Amino acid sequence: MQALIMFFAELCWLRRTPQQLPASEALFVVVLLADLLVGGLVGVSAGVAWWPSLLQALAEIALTLAALYVGLSAVRHARRFLQTATALLGAGALLGLLALVPLGLQPTGSRETELAALGALLFLALVIWSLVVTGHILRHAFVIGLGQGVAIALAFELFAVALIGALFGGG
């Protein structure tokens, strides 16, 4: 388990690639469940109740996996789906755990504090880094440049936030 966590940490530092993961359905399921749980925790930390938080996390995962499969199939790289999906979900789970720190710095009252401002800045930095990590994974899956991967990640994230917000009344 420690080696797996280290792999995803190195993936988030852009030192590993999705093709270095085994194409394992069992690993995919474990990472999918971890990402779902972490997504639920992030939602709860952001003030959403458990059940809607889990549903939102599940919807985001389903949307991500569907878009990934369609994209890889369109460029005739569908065989890369399992490793790429595992990489995206594992990196997402790890970065989601890290997001709990800045989310925990948010004030419980309506008063803005320096600690809350630091939390917001850290969260923004984490979102930007998450886009870079996703771009890194996509560049290897689609054989494109990092900038192109980040642009796709940003466009998808904006679409996903709008869609999930519309579906769950948060947008």
Secondary structure, DSSP 8 states (H G I E B T S, - for coil): -HHHHHHHHHHHTTSS-GGGS---HHHHHHHHHHHHHHHHHHHHHTT--HHHHHHHHHHHHHHHHHHHHHHHHHTT-GGGHHHHHHHHHHHHHHHHHHHHHHHHTS-SSS---HHHHHHHHHHHHHHHHHHHHHHHHHHHHHT--HHHHHHHHHHHHHHHHHHHHHHHT--
